[in-house]
Amino acid sequence: MIRIEKEDVTLLCEERNMDGKKALVVKGFESGSAVLDLSDCNIAEIDRKAFLSCKILKHLILPGTVKHLGEWAFSKCTNLERVEIAGEFRGNVFDRGVFDGCDALKEIRFTNLCEDAGILVACNANRMPNDHLLRSAELGQQSWFDQWDLTLLSLLRADDAEGSSNVALCGEEDISYDGVGMVDGEMPGETEEFIRNAAKNKCLLTICRLKHDTFLGDKVREQLYVYIRERGFGQKKDSFWRTLKEECSEDMECWQMYLDIVQPDRGTLNRMIEDLSYAQIQAKAFLIDAAGDSEDEWGDLLL
């Protein structure tokens, strides 16, 4: 076993002959760092489960020499937010479950991919798991975006309780995605918490697609608008409104998008303002401004 010291990281590697050349395969690690920069290493492969449950890892940078990331290589790296791989995307680089359970993952970047593709494909590792889209050779092309949109629309049409007993197996380890079930094989049941989280997840995916709208067609866009209007403020199912309050209270781009889509009248705007808590002061001030009022008129609510 070859040990490679990279700043605060100790990699356990072995040397293999690949295509007639010697190359390193990362088998595991002994210590970790929030940023793992392997861009100057001649690494051809990250072996299966090599970084399984590496909680400290947040940012991963891999060299263009990497040809394969093995099964569950970075699974359950729950704080991993960004992955950068030098060179062009190759459809066979990811094996099964590479980023399963990486709930914080926001972007998977290749040199030749646009930013929107990198952000949306990260959703295929967590919010909208889909190995086909994650590993597709068409990633970044219009056909890939079209398939992503069809997958999203299918998810939005599904009942929020669907999949509540979903547990992914990571070799010998069980991974409970909804956080309701036990990790030792106990299957989670349908719970109110799961259903709320499923509804929130759909809303966040909708927001993500509208904010990163490369190749987003008018028909799909309108279907996303309808989904938002039917779940906005004052609706019986108001999951989008709740998601805005809980997850996007400081993201004014989201609030402006919501106002543009639902176009609330003055009375509805006032009720929306009253529904926001003191903790959502930035969103409250934004809506007051949108209503054309001065903050002095709402002074008590802004304290």
HUTA-V990228 format. One record per backbone hydrogen bond with DSSP energy under -0.5 kcal/mol. NH is the residue of the N-H (numbers start at 1). CO is the residue of the C=O. Records with the same first field share a line. If there is no record, write none. Layout:
NH: CO + CO
This chain:
2: 13
4: 11
6: 4 + 9
9: 6
10: 31
11: 4 + 9
12: 28
13: 2 + 11
14: 25
16: 23
18: 16 + 21
21: 18
23: 16
24: 42
25: 14
26: 45
27: 12 + 25
28: 12
30: 10
31: 10
36: 34 + 59
37: 35
38: 36 + 61
41: 38
43: 41
44: 24
45: 24
46: 68
47: 26 + 45
49: 71
50: 47
51: 73
52: 49
53: 75
54: 51
55: 53
57: 54
58: 34
59: 34
60: 82
61: 36
62: 84
66: 63
67: 44
68: 44
69: 93
70: 46 + 68
72: 96
73: 70
74: 98
75: 72
76: 100
77: 74
78: 76
80: 77
81: 58
82: 58
83: 107
84: 60
85: 109
86: 62
93: 90
95: 69
98: 95
100: 97
102: 99
103: 101
105: 102
106: 81
107: 81
108: 118
109: 83
111: 85 + 87
112: 87
113: 110
118: 114
119: 115
120: 116
121: 117
122: 118
123: 119 + 120
124: 120 + 121
125: 122
126: 122 + 123
128: 123
129: 126
130: 124
134: 130
135: 131
136: 132
139: 136
141: 138
144: 138 + 141
145: 141
146: 142
147: 143
148: 144
149: 145
150: 146
151: 147
152: 148
153: 149
154: 150
155: 151
156: 152
157: 153
158: 154 + 155
162: 159
164: 161
166: 163
167: 165
168: 175
170: 168 + 173
171: 169
172: 170
173: 170
174: 183
175: 168
176: 174
177: 166 + 175
185: 182
191: 189
195: 191
196: 192
197: 193
198: 194
199: 195
200: 196
201: 197
202: 198
203: 199
204: 200
205: 201
206: 202
207: 203
208: 204
209: 205
210: 206
211: 207
212: 208
216: 213
217: 215
221: 217
222: 218
223: 219
224: 220
225: 221
226: 222
227: 223
228: 224
229: 225
230: 226
231: 228
232: 229
235: 232
238: 236
240: 231
241: 231
242: 238
243: 239
244: 240
245: 241
246: 242
247: 243
248: 243 + 244
251: 248
252: 250
254: 251
255: 251
256: 252
257: 253
258: 254
259: 255
260: 256
261: 257
262: 258
263: 259
269: 265
270: 266
271: 267
272: 268
273: 269
274: 270
275: 271
276: 272 + 273
280: 277
281: 278
284: 280
285: 281
286: 282
287: 283
288: 284
289: 285
290: 286
291: 287
292: 289
293: 288
297: 294
298: 294 + 295
299: 296
301: 298
302: 298 + 299
303: 299 + 300
